[in-house]
Amino acid sequence: MGFRWDWKFPRISVPYLPTLGPLHPDAVSPELLDEVFAVAGTGGFLPHDKDRRWSDRKDEWVLVDDVTQDRKRTLIPTITGRGVLRVHLYGAPNHLLEARETAAKLAALHGAAQARVVWFPREPAAVAASRRIQLRTFDSPAPAVDGVEPLSEVPAVVAATFAAFSEELAEDGFAFLHSRLDSVGPVLVTVEDGRVVGAIGPMETMPDPIGQIRLLPQYFGVRPGYRGLGLGCTSDL
């Protein structure tokens, strides 16, 4: 394929690699991308892959033979076992049309049901669904927050209401999380009126590609009737 890291690296505006997701900026390297390419299509996980906690087989992989690159842009396609093809664009927005056309072509070629383009503007794009990536270094323990405690430490009658909470917020992933409660790390909750009304978790960590401990992504949600009350607010610590 003749992949050139020195062509791709200047185009990385957000520390994000296909199939791995957001990373610490210091972890993004040509060696790591080589590892991603090496396991493509094998179903295997890299040791630091966050998805290992949910499955015994990697569901997304890079279509290495379909990577397209020159000095101005890099297009890295991936496909999932569920039939979603994504083209990751590293380059200026004027390459979006090419990325969309490439995604459509590859979806047809590989029998994917959906075709998407992922790109990395520094500000949210008005023409697409956006996700903001925020990175923070924790260099000291955070103080306890009043009203937030592990689900495992609330009274049993209150903990039992987490099932109804999870059903109500199923679209936010809580039904899935509830089904895995016995095998994941702590879930933090806030309680009002004798029931769980907000939750975040699981609060699990894993070493990243350079050996630093990182907090893995969590599910977060507040019951609709309790939103706007500050339960989902954060502050600088």
N, C-alpha and C positions, 0 to 999 in steps of 0.2 A: 504493500500500500504506500510505503514511503512517507509516513506521517511525519510532519515537521512541527515539533513543539515550539520552536522559535517563531513560527508563523502564528500559532494559536495563542501563545501566552500573552502577547500584547493586546489581544482581543478579549481577554477575560476581565470583565468589569465587575463580576460577582463571583466569589469563590464557590463554584458549584460545578460538579462533574456528573455527567450522565450516569445513571443507575445508583449513584451514591448520594446525590443531593448536596445540600450546603455543607461546607467544610471550613475549618479554620484556614485563613489565608496561607499560613505557613505549611499547611498540609498538602496544598495543591502543587503537584510536581509531575514531570514527565514519567518518572518511575511509577507513580500511582496510576496514571492513565494507562501505562503499559499493562499494569496488573488488571485493570478493568477490561482491557481488550483481551487479555490472556484467558480470562474465565468466561468470556462471552459464549453463550449457548450451552455451557456445561451444566448449568443449574447450581453450580457451586457458589459459595459466598467467600468474599475476602474476610479475613479475621476481624476487621473493624467495621464491617457492614452493619448498619443499624437494623436492617430488615431481618437479621438472623433471629431476633427475639420473637418474631411472629410466624416463621415458617421454616421448614427444613429444606426448602429448595428456592433458589433465586428465581423470581418471576419475570424480571426484566433484564435484557442483555443488549449489548451494542451489536448492530449489524456492521461488523468491521469492514466487510468488502464493499459496503455502500457509503463509507465515509468520503466526503468531498472536501477538498481544501485547496486554497491558494493563499497568497500573502494578505489578501483583503478579508477573507472570511473562511470559517471552518464550519461544516455541517456534519454533525454526528447523529445518526439515526439509532433509535432503540426500538425494541418491540417487546410487548408483554405476552404472557401466555393467555391473557384475556382478550387479546386482539386489539391492543392499542399501540399504534405506531407514533413515535414522537421524533421530530427532527429538532435537535438542539443547535441553535444558531449562535455562533460566536463571531460577531461582526456588526457592522453598522445596520441601522434599520432599513436602508435602501436594498438590503439583501432579503427582506422578508418575503417578497413575491417569489423569489427563487426557492426559498425554504418551504413555502406553502406548496408550490408545484412539486418539489421533491418529495414532500410528505405524501401528497396524493398519489404520485407515481409509485412510491415504494409500498404504500398501503395496498394498492392494487396488485403489485408484484408478489407481496408476501401474504396476501389474503387477510389483511387486517380490517377490522370492522370500523375503526376510527383512525383519523389522521390528525395530528396536532403539531403545532410549532411552539417550542419553548425558546424564549430569548431573554436577554438580561439588561433591560434599561435601568438607569440609575433612579429614575422616577417612574411611578405607575403609568402605564400606557392606557390611553383613553379607548383604544380599539380592542382591548382584550381583557380577560380576567387576570387580575394581578395578585401575586403573593409577595409580601414584603419579607425579606430575609434580614433578621437582626442578629448580630453576634455580640456577645458580652463575655468578658473575662471575669470570673469570680476569684478574687484574690483574698477574700476573707469570708468567714461564715456569715450568712444573713441572719438578722435577728428574727425571733419568732413574731408572727403576725396574729393579733387577737382575732378570734373567731374562725381561724383556719386550723384544722387538725386532721390527722390521718383517719381515714374511714375505719381502720381497724381499732381505733381508740374511742370512737363514739359509742354511746349505749346501743345495745343490740336492737332495740326497737327502732332507733333512728337509722342504724345501718341498714335495716331491712327496707327502708324507703328508697335506697339507692337503686333498687330494681325498677321502681316506677319512674325515677329520675332518668335512668338509662333508656327506658322505653320512650319517654317523652323526647329525649335528645338523641334518638337512634340515628338520625341523619348526620349528626356530628361525631359519630363513631362510638357512642357510649354503649350501645347494645353489644357491639363487638368487644369493647373493653370489659363489660360486665361478664361476658362469657369466658374471659381469660383471667378474672380476678385472682384465682388461686395460683397463677403462675407468673405474675408480674409484680413489679415493685409497688411502693405505697401510692395510694390515691389520696390527695388532700381534698377535703370538703369543707363547705360552710353550711351551717344549719340555721334555719329559721322556722318558727312555728312547728317545731318537732319533726322536721323532715329535711333531707338533703335538698338544697336549692342551688348549689354551685359545686363544681368539682374540676380538678385538674390532675392529670396523671396518665400513665404511671411515671413516678419520679425515679427513673432508672438512669444509671451511668454506664459508659463503656469507653475503653481507650480508643482514641482516634488514630488515624494512620501514623502519627508521629509520637504516639504513646501518651498523649495528654488525656486526662479524664474529661469527658464531655457529658453534659446532660442531654439525654435523648429527647426527641420530639414527644410532646404530650397531647392528649385530648383535653379540650377545655370547653366548658359550657355553663350557662346559668339558665334556670327555668324562666320561660318567657314572662311570667308574672312577677319576677323579682329582678328584672333588668332595669337599668337606669338608677339603681340604688347604690352604686359604687362597689358592688361585689366583685366586679371584674376589673377593677382599676388596679394599676401598679404605680409604684413610686420609686424614685432613685434611692438606693440604699447605700 
